[in-house]
Amino acid sequence: MNDPLLSRHSRDSHAAALAAATSEVGRYLDDRATPRSAATPDELAHRTSAVDLDRPLGDLTSALEEVRAIYLDHAVGYHHPRYLAHLNCPVAIPALAAETLTASVNTAVETWDQGTSACLIEQRLIEWVADLIGFDSPTGTAPDGVFTTGGSASNLQALFTAREDRLGRAGDRCSRLPRLRIVTGEHAHLSVVKAARLLGLAPDAVIALPGDGDRMDPVTLERTLASLAESGTEVAAVVAVAGTTDHGAIDPLRAIGEVCSRHDVWLHVDAAYGGGLLVSPTHRSQLDGIGAADSVTVDFHKTFFLPVAASALLLRDGAGFRHSAVHADYLNPADDPGHAGGATAVKPTGGGPAVDKSLQTTRRFDALKLWMTLRVLGADGIGRLLDASIDSALRIANCIEQDPELELVRRPQLSTVLFRPHPRVDVPPEPCSRDAAGSGPCPTGAALSDRLVRPVRDALFAEGHSLVAATVVDGRPCLKLTVLDPNLTDVDVGLVLADVRAAAGRLAAGLRSTTTEVFT
Ligand SMILES: *Cc1c(COP(=O)(O)O)cnc(C)c1O
């Protein structure tokens, strides 16, 4: 390449590079008959390590060809109708146009003097999301927020802010820190435990309450907070989930909010998954009570259909971001609230510049993806994509319920379907324990189903035709579909379920012919 850096003089190279990349994406979309290739992780590891990084290829075309062979040909296609495994979405096209703009212009959303317009656009969206949440009686200053790299980062900063809020009350910080607790339901995201570790809390700081089904039980919460208060244990935060990652369950936010307010405890609502309900024309009421939160996590790269990464943390009292602010003379001097020399010393809007609120310093302009998508589709348009996914999940649940070879484990509350294979196999008539005393239990359908879950998931992964996830519900393994595809057809659903049934039947037969172990 002549000049590898983007400038007025390299516009042609820029346009050609983007066109070549776009055409690779086109090829990827055209060639993608299955959600993933059948290449094994070992094969892919071999190809990747075979690349000699000390010998550059020298031109973009060759580099793209190489990337096609080690990445694009094998990338898991989240847009594919038979990709129903994890919380990955097909992406909104306006957001991809935004990605090109932000990557090319490379604005860092940090200070007014580095990206005034970007700071203003992000701030406008933060206010828009805060309005959608509708925080109850804002205390102190107005709600505020910041874009982050994901739900894990948003949760970390929320819990950091809650910790500081709690420790800022009277008393000695150092002696209270190791005794602080965080109370969650049993299905809170793993990032809560990680955050507790990073925040210097004790190893057993996160108290996971047994739920009422999949949801947090406000009565148990009330009892727990009361007994913690009685024993003089301080609670930094209660974390409720609006859409558990694993089950798509939404905690009863209004009742939990009332309990937290009675006990004067910070309520964080992790709506990383369910946040899209904020714009849902038909399911917004599932988030009833979310306004009682002190902080809220929303992942736009899940149910707003934006490319990774795009998330936000919202605080009911925006002043809470003061805990994240550290000043530097060269960047955001404390005596210059505009942090941009004289030119923009008066803050045009909202809180301080982004760097005062963010845990990052140099930060991508991810907000533009949301802006462009919102301006093209509108809030209802985005929400309808989620609504259609929820409808699809319900249709799949109905299909499973009517299928004698499958067992529905939970009716979906959001867009997650939990089920088990239930193959018809001949059960041996004689007692089948290999235990000499003959006291072992005979096989039951349930034992066989449980035994098949992981192998079915692994077999489907290896084939690459239909991708599903596996998890555990109430102590029993089960398969999981996470539906984030508004265009999913009954034909596609039928193919996925047929693949599950076929794999289960094959594996069950194989288990019977090779071992009797499964029946003991
Ligand atoms: C996905 C998810 C997270 C983590 O978000 P990332 O963007 O993956 O970091 C946190 N909480 C819930 C409920 C989630 O579903």
The ligand as an SDF file (V2000), in Angstrom:
LIG
                    3D

 15 15  0  0  0  0  0  0  0  0999 V2000
  -25.1270  -10.5120   28.7210 C   0  0  0  0  0  0  0  0  0  0  0  0
  -25.3920  -10.1450   30.1140 C   0  0  0  0  0  0  0  0  0  0  0  0
  -24.4300   -9.4880   30.8880 C   0  0  0  0  0  0  0  0  0  0  0  0
  -23.0330   -9.2620   30.3960 C   0  0  0  0  0  0  0  0  0  0  0  0
  -23.0250   -8.3940   29.3350 O   0  0  0  0  0  0  0  0  0  0  0  0
  -21.7810   -8.3590   28.3270 P   0  0  0  0  0  0  0  0  0  0  0  0
  -22.2150   -7.3290   27.3680 O   0  0  0  0  0  0  0  0  0  0  0  0
  -21.6740   -9.7320   27.7670 O   0  0  0  0  0  0  0  0  0  0  0  0
  -20.5880   -7.9760   29.1340 O   0  0  0  0  0  0  0  0  0  0  0  0
  -24.7770   -9.0830   32.1600 C   0  0  0  0  0  0  0  0  0  0  0  0
  -25.9940   -9.3350   32.6520 N   0  0  0  0  0  0  0  0  0  0  0  0
  -26.9400   -9.9840   31.9410 C   0  0  0  0  0  0  0  0  0  0  0  0
  -28.2790  -10.2260   32.5650 C   0  0  0  0  0  0  0  0  0  0  0  0
  -26.6660  -10.4090   30.6510 C   0  0  0  0  0  0  0  0  0  0  0  0
  -27.5940  -11.0680   29.9550 O   0  0  0  0  0  0  0  0  0  0  0  0
  1  2  1  0
  2  3  1  0
  2 14  2  0
  3  4  1  0
  3 10  2  0
  4  5  1  0
  5  6  1  0
  6  7  2  0
  6  8  1  0
  6  9  1  0
 10 11  1  0
 11 12  2  0
 12 13  1  0
 12 14  1  0
 14 15  1  0
M  END
$$$$
